[in-house]
């Protein structure tokens, strides 16, 4: 497995295919473009030769004018490739890029029922910050997870 940075719009169909299969939220092409075109340096892909088997999409901006906050918007790994640390490696690549850009913290939301995601992030040092009731369109609650970098 090799890890590559986002390079062009040609990678968008692969990113969308992976994420649409895995995440419950139906994102439009414009949502992907918002993140990827504004923060291309925070989008990474996991490749098995020419096959895209994992993707992470993030952003980094100011929160309440004082904290530089990284945000993991989407993470997906093809189910045939799970349990190989691909998700963890993608998250670590994104965190390193955020740290290099001066991030103070990283946050994300995940479904409260998504045990594999909770385990992945908690193993990387994220802590449960708050519960968001009926956060997702499917009615499921979310947990906001946070990693303090400073």
VENHUBEL-V319248 format. One record per pair of residues at least 6 apart in sequence whose C-alpha atoms are under 6 Angstrom apart, sorted by sequence separation. I is the first residue (numbers start at 1). J is the second residue. If there is no record, write none. Layout:
i: (I	I)
j: (J	J)
//
This chain:
i: (46	47	62	63	134	135	46	61	62	134	135	46	61	133	45	60	132	45	60	132	44	59	131	44	59	131	43	58	130	43	58	130	58	129	42	57	129	57	128	56	127	56	126	127	39	55	126	55	126	54	54	53	53	112	112	111	112	110	109	110	69	109	68	69	71	109	68	69	70	71	72	108	6	69	71	108	6	107	5	107	4	106	4	106	3	105	3	105	2	105	2	104	1	104	1	42	19)
j: (52	53	68	69	140	141	53	68	69	141	142	54	69	141	54	69	141	55	70	142	55	70	142	56	71	143	56	71	143	57	72	144	73	144	58	73	145	74	145	74	145	75	145	146	59	75	146	76	147	76	77	77	78	141	142	142	143	142	142	143	103	143	103	104	106	144	104	105	106	107	108	144	43	106	108	145	44	145	44	146	44	146	45	147	45	147	46	148	46	149	47	149	47	150	48	94	76)
//
